[in-house]
Amino acid sequence: MAGLIANVTEMIRLFTDIAAVNPVSAFLLLVGVLLIGFSSLFFGYLALGGLVSPLIPDSPGRAPPR
């Protein structure tokens, strides 16, 4: 666990150093973060919908009369 925390802090430091080089690097880093974040959230939304879908009935309420 300590190695994971050390790696994450090192990654943040390296990304900060890269973003501080010039504005183009910071912009490209921001675009990458937004693309990865949006993709992850969208995939999570679709996966959650796929897991919950079988639990929800297709027609709400009672069954139609025969």
C-alpha angles and dihedrals in degrees: 000000000000090000091053092051091047091051093049093050090048090050091051091049092050093048090049090051091050093048091049093058096079140331093260092059091049091049093049091048090051092049090050092050091049093049094048092043094049092046092049093048093047092049090048090051092051093045092050090049090051092051095046097041097080090052095057118076117239094231120037119221130023128334118272117259119262 
